[in-house]
Amino acid sequence: MISLAHRSHPLWLAYLVHRLSGLGLALFLPVHFYMLSMVLTDPEGFDSFGLWTQNPLVKMAEFGLVFLLAAHFFGGLRLLALEMLPWSGRQKTLAAATVAGAFLVAATFLLRAI
């Protein structure tokens, strides 16, 4: 029988957030590149898209996207530190700080976007 005891560890949640945020960003990238290509191929369409981005729901979605990016970035830094630095019992605190840092970056973006 397969043991799932590792899934109760708090750092497994940090791994899961890092993995899911990476998948979410990978799904967003084709849309991002398509919109960048519209600047060159269909400037009028891109201008109308720019007006759509002023919608408050889109602003909240941007907040989520920036949160995913920040969570993935800080989670990656945490993984690099795990690989290269000796760790003590502070791992749980640093994993929580990763999420807090990601939220701070995303909230700062949201406040500037409004």
C-alpha positions as CSV (number, residue, x, y, z in Angstrom):
1,M,0.0,0.0,0.0
2,I,1.2,3.5,-0.8
3,S,1.8,5.8,2.1
4,L,0.4,9.3,1.8
5,A,1.9,10.6,5.1
6,H,4.1,13.1,3.3
7,R,0.9,15.0,2.2
8,S,0.2,16.0,5.7
9,H,3.5,17.9,5.9
10,P,3.1,21.8,5.5
11,L,5.9,21.9,3.0
12,W,4.0,19.6,0.7
13,L,1.4,22.4,0.5
14,A,4.2,24.8,-0.5
15,Y,5.3,22.3,-3.2
16,L,1.7,22.0,-4.4
17,V,1.2,25.8,-4.6
18,H,4.5,26.1,-6.6
19,R,3.4,23.4,-9.0
20,L,-0.2,24.7,-9.5
21,S,1.0,28.3,-9.9
22,G,3.4,27.1,-12.6
23,L,0.6,25.3,-14.4
24,G,-1.6,28.3,-14.2
25,L,1.1,30.6,-15.6
26,A,1.8,28.0,-18.4
27,L,-1.9,28.2,-19.4
28,F,-1.8,32.0,-19.4
29,L,1.3,32.4,-21.6
30,P,-0.4,31.5,-24.9
31,V,-3.0,34.2,-24.3
32,H,-0.3,36.7,-23.3
33,F,1.6,36.0,-26.5
34,Y,-1.5,36.2,-28.6
35,M,-2.3,39.7,-27.1
36,L,1.3,40.8,-27.8
37,S,1.0,39.7,-31.4
38,M,-2.2,41.7,-31.7
39,V,-0.2,44.9,-31.2
40,L,1.5,44.1,-34.5
41,T,-1.2,42.5,-36.5
42,D,-4.5,44.1,-35.3
43,P,-3.9,47.4,-33.4
44,E,-7.6,48.3,-33.4
45,G,-8.5,45.0,-31.8
46,F,-5.8,45.5,-29.3
47,D,-7.2,48.9,-28.4
48,S,-10.7,47.5,-27.8
49,F,-9.1,44.8,-25.7
50,G,-7.4,47.6,-23.7
51,L,-10.8,49.1,-22.9
52,W,-12.0,45.7,-21.7
53,T,-9.2,45.4,-19.2
54,Q,-10.6,48.4,-17.3
55,N,-13.4,46.1,-16.1
56,P,-13.2,45.5,-12.3
57,L,-13.5,41.7,-12.8
58,V,-10.5,41.8,-15.1
59,K,-8.6,43.8,-12.5
60,M,-9.3,41.0,-9.9
61,A,-8.2,38.4,-12.4
62,E,-4.9,40.3,-12.9
63,F,-4.5,40.3,-9.2
64,G,-4.8,36.5,-9.3
65,L,-2.3,36.2,-12.1
66,V,0.3,38.4,-10.3
67,F,-0.3,36.4,-7.2
68,L,0.4,33.2,-9.1
69,L,3.5,34.7,-10.6
70,A,4.8,35.9,-7.2
71,A,3.9,32.6,-5.5
72,H,5.8,30.7,-8.2
73,F,8.8,33.1,-8.0
74,F,9.1,33.0,-4.2
75,G,8.4,29.3,-4.1
76,G,11.2,28.7,-6.6
77,L,13.5,30.8,-4.4
78,R,12.5,28.7,-1.5
79,L,13.3,25.5,-3.4
80,L,16.7,26.9,-4.5
81,A,17.5,27.7,-0.9
82,L,16.5,24.2,0.1
83,E,18.8,22.8,-2.4
84,M,21.8,25.0,-1.6
85,L,21.6,26.1,2.1
86,P,21.6,24.1,5.3
87,W,18.1,24.3,6.9
88,S,16.9,24.3,10.5
89,G,13.4,24.1,11.9
90,R,12.4,27.4,10.4
91,Q,11.3,25.8,7.1
92,K,7.6,26.2,8.0
93,T,8.0,29.9,8.8
94,L,9.9,30.5,5.5
95,A,7.2,28.7,3.5
96,A,4.5,30.9,5.1
97,A,6.7,34.0,4.4
98,T,6.7,32.9,0.8
99,V,3.0,33.0,0.5
100,A,2.9,36.3,2.5
101,G,5.5,37.8,0.1
102,A,3.5,36.7,-2.9
103,F,0.3,38.2,-1.5
104,L,2.1,41.5,-0.8
105,V,3.4,41.7,-4.3
106,A,0.0,40.9,-5.8
107,A,-1.8,43.3,-3.5
108,T,0.7,46.1,-4.3
109,F,0.0,45.5,-8.0
110,L,-3.7,45.6,-7.5
111,L,-3.6,48.8,-5.6
112,R,-1.6,50.5,-8.3
113,A,-3.9,49.1,-11.0
114,I,-7.1,50.5,-9.4
